[in-house]
Amino acid sequence: MQNPFSSKSDFLKVFRTGDFARISDGLLFYEGRQDTQVKIRGYRVDLSEIEKAVVKLPIVKDAVVLAFTSDTSEQVLLCFIVPKQTDKSVDAKDIKQLLEQSLVSYMIPEIILTDNIPLLINGKTDRQKLLGFYKNSKINGEAEKIDFNYNNVPITHIMKAKILFSTIASTIGISDKRKISVDSNFYELGGNSLNSVYTVLKLREKGFHIGITDFITSKSIKDILFKLEVDSSSETNEDVNPQQYVLEMLNDSHKKEVINMITESFITKADLERWLLPDINKEDYTVLMEQLWVPLLEKNFSFVLKSPNNELVSVALNFDARDEPEVVIHSKLNIIFDFLEHIEQPVREQQLPKGKNKIFHTFMMATGNELDASENVIVMRLMEQHCLEVAKKNNFAGILTTNTSPLTQQLGTDVFNYKVMLDYQVNQYVTPEGSKPFAKAPDDQRAVVSWKEINYSK
């Protein structure tokens, strides 16, 4: 194609290679091939990473990983494997079990054993031939003759049931369709906080609507089926049931419990901190919180949620982004905060309103480890709702947040309607000293800086 960036005779043409990269601080960072990046069940997945893990197996001679778009428009991971000659007796189940030791569940592909990998004239893999082979085998295979268990589904709900069952199967990753019936429980089938939200969003794309709270509080698939509506008003009018939890603005009576919750949550669940363990310990969080405590109380932007029996279930620590206290950190936690400042500072200074009392910064949030998947999502929605109320009450222009977990990223973008300002690949971060503390993080682990402008007309 014609080069739009230069008119010099030596640079009249540029070539579309299919590679993609990002520019940061004037440097070009190569991030991979466009055709190897896919989204599976709400997660960003690099096919080349899976391929590397497969070919490392001693029983594998050659392998190709591809993404196949199913009849329900879901992406399915496929891995075509040529076993070593001496391992002809190996089956797909053996390979899956081996891959479970090195890959997370959503990256485990469907295994197809083959005698060879077809090639094009130029020596590259004939992907279309492999995908065609898979599609034909699915059409002709016995597995496709097994349908979902539609027993006890009213005839008037069959169409909805087909959409619901197939969506749940694809988002959770259930290959045996017979496992899903109206009596099944979403979480017992393998559902969690993230794929519950993702399932609701996929149903929405297919024209069927249910509030997230309605979905996650349903005891069975039957409950979900009867709440599923074609009218999208079912989402906007849903009751989050805030009466179930009590909001209290942060005060000294919460101190011990809040420090304990922040510590336990970030030590056991945080996506960044896990790459620094065991160099980070509980005492580090105590030291940090002791420095932050008085400023948090003085600003009065932070709050906790309590259960009906007066137990702390979550905490939200918030500041004015341009009026945050200086803290001295001698532990490895400084790596976390330096990283967050590295990605937030350009957004804050170049793209957001200037001055104090403009940017409401959700600094730290934590939920209790005792919450189950459905309770966790409900509490997170309530915290978001209360953050908006506190920010509005104090006349902020908007809310700034950085999400490092797939769940909060999904909620932020698709449910809470935040605008993504920066999507950063975590393992690319380099400290001022030149080290890469998150180098072992997978390529699909991201940190997403997001902004939501507050609408005062509502």
N, C-alpha and C positions, 0 to 999 in steps of 0.2 A: 504494500500500500504506500501511497505518497507520505513522505515524512512531514508531519504538521509542525515539527519543532525546529526545522532547519531548512534553509534554501540553498545551502552550499552544494555544489555539483557532486561532491564525493558522498553526500549524505541524503540523496533525494528519496531513497526508499528505506522503509523499515519492514521487518518481517514479524508476523504474528507467530510466536513460538509455542504459545500455550503455557508458558511459565508465568508465575506471578510472584510479585515482590512488594515490599513496602518501603517507603522513604522515611527515614527518621534522622533528624539532625544532619541532613545533607548526605547521609549514607544510604545506599541501596542494599536492602537485606533480601536475599533470595529465600522464598518460603516454600517452594515446591511447584508442582504442576497443577494447573486448574482442573484437569481431568482426574486427579487423585484425591480431591477434596469433596467429600459428600457429607450429608447430615443424616444420621441414623438415630431414630427415636429421640430427637432433640439434641443429640451430641454431634459436634463436628468431628469427623473421622478422616484420617489420612490413610488411603488404601496402601500406600507404600510402606507404612509402619507395620501393618498387618502382614504384608508380604514378607518383610524382613524377618518377622517372628516365625512365620511358617517355614521359610527355607532354612532356618537354623535347626529345625528338627532333624535328627539323624535319620529318620525314616523317609524323608522327603528328598526327591531328586530335583524336581522343578515345581514351580507354583506360580499362579497368576491370580490376583485378587481383583474382582470387578464389582460394580454396583448394578443391580438389576431393578428396574422400575416395575413393580407388581401391578396387578389389575386394580388394586385399591390406591394406586399412585404412591405407594410407600417404597422407599429405597431398601433393597435387601442386599446384604453382603454375601458374595459368592467367592469361594476359593477353589479353583481347579488345580488339582494336585496330581503330579506324576510320581508315584512311589518308587523307591529304589527297587531294583530287580529282586533283591533278596527279601523284600518286605511285601510281597504280593498279597499276603494273608491279612495285612492291616486293613482295618475298616475306618469309616469316617468318625465313629464314636471314639476310637482310640486317639485320633488326631485332635478332636475337640477337647478331650480331657487333658492332653498335653498343652494345648494352647491356653487353657484356663489358668495355667501356672504363670503365664507371662502377659496375658491380655485381660483387660476388664471385660465384663459380660457383654456390653453392647458392641464390642469389637470382635466377638467370636463369630466367624462367618459360617455359612452353610458349606459343607465340604462335598465336593464332587470329584471322585477319583476318575482319572482318565489315563490312556496309554501314552498320549503325547499332547503337547501344546501346539496348535496350528499356527503357522507363521505366514505373513504376507511376503510378497516378492522382495521387499526391502529388509526382510529379516525381523521385523517387529511382530509382536503378537497379534494374531487375527482375533480381535476382541469380539467382533460381530458374529463370527462363526461360533465362538464359545457361548455367547449369550443365546444364539439361535438354538444351539444344542441343548442348553438348559431349558429354554422355553418349550421346546418340543417334548423333552422328557417330562416336564411338569404336566403338559396336556395329556400325554399318553400314560403317565404313571398312575399307579394304584392310589398313591397318597392323595391325589386330587379328588378321588371319588368319595373320600371321607368328608362329610360335611359337619358343620357345627351342630351341636345338640339343641334343636329348637323345640324340644318337648316343653309343654306348658306355656308356650308363647302364643298369645291370642292372635288369631288370623289377621286382625286389624293392625297388629304391631310387627308382623313378619319383616316388612321392608326396613323398619327402624332397627330390628334385631340383627338383620344381616349386616347393616352398616356398623352398628355398635360392636358386634362380636368380632368382625374382621379388623376393625380399628384397634380394639383391645389386643387381639392376637399379634398384630404387627408392632404395636408400640412396646408391648412387654416382651415379645419374642417367643410366642408359643407356637410350636410346630404341630402339636397334636390338637387338632380342632375340637376333638371330643371332650377335652377338659373344660371347655367353656359352656356353661348353661345358665339359665336364669337364676339358679341357686348358688352360683359361684360368687365368691367375694373377690373383688378386684385386688386387694392387697395379699390375699392368700394365693392368688394366681402368680404373684411376683411383682405387683405394683408397688410403687414408692412415691415419695413426694414429687419427684421430678416427672416421672412418666404419667402420673395422674393429671398434672397440669398439661402435659403434652397431648394426652388423649383428648382432653376437653378442646384443645386448640385444633387438633386434627378433625374432630367431629364438627367443629365450627366451619372448617374449610369445606366440609361436605354438605353444609346446609342444615346441620342439626345442632341445636343449642341447649346447653345446660349450664347453670351457674357452677363455678368451681367448688363452692361450699356445698352445694347440693350433691355434686358428684362425689366428693371425698367423704361425706357423711353417710352415703348410702351403704346399707348393710349387705346388699346383694346386687347382682347385675339386673335383677328384676326391678329393684328400686330405681336404678339409673334409667332403665328402659322406659318406665312410666313417667319419669321426669323430663325425658328428652323431648324437645319441642322444635318445630320448624320455625317458630316465631322467636326472634332474638331477644325479645323483651324479657324472657325468662332469666337472662343473665343480669340485666340492669336492675331488675326488681328483686333479686334474691336477698334473703336475710342472712347476714353474716353472723347474726346472733351475738352481738357484742355484750349482751347482758350476762353471758356465760363467764366473762372475764371482767375484772375490775382494774381500771386505770388509776395509777397514782403517779404524780410528778415525783421525780427523784428527790429523796431526802435521806438524812443520816441513818434513819432506821433500816434502810435498805443496804447499807454499805457492805456488810459481811456477805450477804447473799449475792449481791451484784458482783462483787469481786470473784466469788466462787464460781458463779455462772459464766462470767466472761472467761475465766481461766479454763474451766472444764470444756466449754464449748470450743474455744480456739485451739486448745491442746488436742482434743479428740476429733474435731470436725473441720477445722479450717483447711482450706485448699493450699494456701501458701506455706503456712507454718510447718506442714508435714515434711517439707523438703529440708527443713532446718533442724528437725529432731535428730538426736537428743540434745542438741546444743541450746535449745530453748526449754526452760522448765517453768513450773508453776510460780515460783518465786518472782520470776521476771515480770509476770503480769501483775502481781501484787505491788511491786515497786512502781510500775507504770500507773496503776490505778490510784495509788496513794498521791501521786503528783497531780493527777487529773481531777481528783474528787472535789476539792473546793471550787475550782473553776466551773465544773459541771453544775454544782449546786447554785453558784452565783448566776450563771446564765439562765438557768431554769428552762432549758429546752428539752431536757431528757426525762424519760419516764419508764415505769415498769408496768407489766401486766400481771395480775394475780388471778389464781383460780378461785372458785367459790369457797374453797376451804382455806383461803388466805395463803396459798403457796405461790412463790414467785415462778412464773412460767416463761417470762421473756423480759429483755431490757433493751432499750434503744438509747444510745448515748449520742447527743447531737451538739453541734457548735455552729456559730457563725463562721463560715469558711475564712473570712478575713479578720477574725478576732479570736484565733485559737491560742491557747497558752503554750509557752515554750516549755519543753520537757527535756530532761537529760537522761538519755538511755545508754547504759553501758553494756547491755546484753545484746544478743543476736537479734532481738526484736527491732533494733535500729535498721536492720536490712529490710524488714517489712515496711517500715514507715518511710525509709528512703525510696523504696520502690514505688509506694503509693504516691509520694510527692513527685516522683519522676514522671508519672503518667498523668497525674491530676493537674500539676502546675501549668502546663501549656494550655490545657482546656480552660482552667480557671482564669488565666491572665489574658488569653487571646480571644475567647469565645463567649465569656459570661459577663454579666453586669458588673460594673466597677463599684467600689465603695463598700462600707460596712452595711450590715442589715439587708443584704441582697441575696446572699447564697446560704441557704440552710443546708448544712453538711451533715448527712447521716454518717457519723464518724465510726461507730461500732454498734453492731446488733448481735444479740445472742438469744437462743431459745434453749429451754431445758432439755437435757438428754433423755428425760423420761417421757417426752411427748412422742406419740406415734406419728406415722407419716401424715395422716389426715389432720391431726391436731396441729402439727408443725405448720402446715400450709395456712390453716385458719388463723393461727397466731401471727404469722408473717403478714397476712392481709390486714389484720387489725392494727399491727404496728405501722404499716404503710399509711393506713387511714388516719391514725393519730398523728403521725409525723406531718401529714398534710394539714391537719387541723392546727397543730402547734405553729407550723410555719405561717399559715394564714393569719392566725391570731397576732403574730408578731410582724406582719406585713413584709415578709420576705418575697423576693421576686420569683424564686424557684428552689428546687431541691437538687442537690448534687450528691451522687452516690457512686461508689465503685464496687462492682460485684465480681467476686472471684469464684463463685460456685455456679454450676450449670442451672441449679434450681432458681437462685435469685436472679440470674441473668434472664432466664425464661420468663419469670414473673415480671421483672422490670420492664422488659421490652413488649411482651405480648399481653400482659394483664394490667400492669400499672401505667402503661403508655409513656414510658420514659423514652427520650431520644438518645440513641447511642452517639456519643461524641468521640470515643476512641475505643477500638477493639485491639487489645495488645496481646501478642503471643508471649506468655510468661517466660519461657526458656530462653528468650532472646535478651533478657535484661542483663546489662553489664554494670557492675558497681563502679563508682569513681576510682576504686583501686584496681579495676580491671578483671575482677572475678565474676563468675556466672553462678550465683547461689542456687538458681532454679534450673540448672542445666539438665537435670534428670527428669524434669517435667515433660510429659508428652506434648507434641506439637499442638494438640487440640485443647490444651489447657490455656484459657484466656483470662484476662482481666479486662472488664468492660466498664469504662467511665461513662456515666449517663446523667442526663439533666432533664428535669420536668419543670416547665414553666407553670406557675400557679395562675389559674384563671379566676379572677376576682368577680367576674360577672355572674358566676353561678351561685 
